[in-house]
Amino acid sequence: MKNQKSVALGTVVGGVVGATAALLTAPKSGEELREDISNQLIEGKNKTEQLSEELKGKMSELTEIINESSANVSQTVKQKSEDVINEAMQLLSDVQSDDEINIDHLKKMVRELMKEKDCAGEEIKQVVENEIMEMQNTFNTDKH
């Protein structure tokens, strides 16, 4: 984004400097020269406004993409967290219905919870990677 802004600013400044140099070296009367400079300034101002509007549009689009991606990731994290909590609650209710809790049963519960947590973590990681790829594809498409 910073690089694009620099390129846009450089283009506008370069255009104004080049146009001014061309006007000042051309054999024209003072009135014609002032009119040409005024026209070039108006054209430069219009181009600057146009670039500013384009930049605002791109920033708005970027904000929308990031918000959508964040919402997707957030929803996945929330769902997977709820899944792990529900699994833990189910395991606890199974234990509470039994009169006797033994170490083997506790080990099994912990293993199941760890497996559920790992699966949820992998799914969240995949969602984040997919969102990043979608954002990169969107940005690459916009460049062309």
C-alpha positions in Angstrom: 0.0 0.0 0.0 2.8 2.4 0.9 4.6 1.6 -2.3 1.4 2.3 -4.4 0.9 5.6 -2.6 4.6 6.6 -3.4 4.2 5.7 -7.0 0.9 7.7 -7.3 2.4 10.7 -5.6 5.6 10.4 -7.8 3.5 10.2 -10.9 1.5 13.4 -10.1 4.6 15.4 -9.0 6.6 14.2 -12.0 3.7 15.2 -14.4 3.4 18.6 -12.8 7.2 19.2 -12.9 7.5 18.0 -16.5 4.5 20.1 -17.7 5.9 23.2 -16.0 9.3 22.7 -17.5 7.8 22.3 -21.0 5.6 25.4 -20.6 8.5 27.5 -19.3 10.8 26.6 -22.2 8.1 27.0 -25.0 8.2 30.3 -26.9 4.9 31.8 -25.8 3.6 35.2 -24.7 3.1 35.8 -21.0 -0.6 35.6 -21.2 -0.5 32.3 -23.0 2.1 31.0 -20.6 0.0 31.9 -17.6 -3.1 30.3 -19.1 -1.2 27.1 -19.9 0.2 27.0 -16.3 -3.2 27.5 -14.9 -4.6 24.7 -17.1 -1.8 22.4 -16.1 -2.4 23.2 -12.4 -6.2 22.4 -12.8 -5.3 19.2 -14.6 -2.9 18.2 -11.9 -5.5 19.0 -9.2 -8.0 16.9 -11.0 -5.6 13.9 -11.4 -4.7 14.2 -7.7 -8.4 14.1 -6.7 -9.0 11.1 -9.0 -6.1 9.2 -7.5 -7.3 10.1 -4.0 -10.7 8.7 -4.8 -9.2 5.5 -6.2 -7.1 5.1 -3.1 -10.1 5.7 -0.8 -12.0 3.0 -2.8 -9.1 0.5 -2.5 -8.8 1.2 1.2 -12.5 0.7 1.7 -12.3 -2.6 -0.3 -9.3 -3.7 1.8 -11.2 -3.0 5.0 -14.2 -5.0 3.8 -12.0 -8.0 2.9 -10.2 -7.9 6.2 -13.4 -7.6 8.2 -15.0 -10.5 6.3 -11.9 -12.7 6.7 -11.8 -11.8 10.5 -15.4 -12.7 10.8 -14.9 -16.1 9.1 -11.9 -16.9 11.3 -13.7 -15.7 14.5 -16.7 -17.8 13.7 -14.6 -20.9 13.2 -12.7 -20.4 16.4 -15.9 -19.9 18.3 -17.5 -23.0 16.8 -14.4 -25.2 17.5 -14.1 -23.9 21.0 -17.8 -24.8 21.6 -17.1 -28.2 20.2 -14.2 -28.8 22.6 -16.3 -27.6 25.5 -19.2 -29.7 24.6 -16.9 -32.8 24.3 -15.5 -32.0 27.7 -18.9 -31.6 29.2 -20.0 -34.9 27.7 -17.0 -36.7 29.1 -17.6 -35.2 32.5 -21.3 -36.2 32.5 -20.3 -39.7 31.5 -17.9 -39.8 34.5 -20.4 -38.3 36.9 -22.9 -41.0 36.0 -20.4 -43.7 36.9 -19.9 -44.3 40.6 -16.2 -44.9 40.3 -13.6 -42.8 38.5 -10.4 -44.6 37.7 -7.1 -43.4 36.3 -7.6 -45.2 33.0 -10.9 -43.5 32.4 -9.3 -40.1 33.2 -6.4 -40.8 30.9 -8.9 -41.7 28.1 -10.8 -38.4 28.7 -7.7 -36.4 28.5 -6.6 -38.1 25.3 -10.0 -37.5 23.7 -10.0 -33.8 24.7 -6.4 -33.4 23.4 -7.4 -35.1 20.1 -10.5 -32.8 19.8 -8.3 -29.7 20.6 -5.7 -30.7 18.0 -8.4 -31.3 15.4 -10.0 -28.0 16.1 -6.6 -26.3 16.0 -5.8 -27.8 12.6 -9.2 -26.7 11.2 -8.7 -23.2 12.5 -5.3 -23.1 10.9 -6.7 -24.2 7.6 -9.4 -21.6 7.7 -6.8 -18.9 8.4 -4.6 -20.1 5.6 -7.6 -20.1 3.2 -8.5 -16.6 4.2 -5.0 -15.4 3.7 -4.9 -17.0 0.2 -8.2 -15.4 -0.7 -6.9 -12.0 0.3 -3.7 -12.5 -1.7 -5.7 -13.6 -4.7 -7.9 -10.5 -4.4 -5.0 -8.2 -4.1 -3.2 -9.9 -7.1 -6.3 -9.6 -9.2 -6.7 -5.9 -8.4 -3.1 -5.2 -9.5 -3.8 -6.4 -13.0 
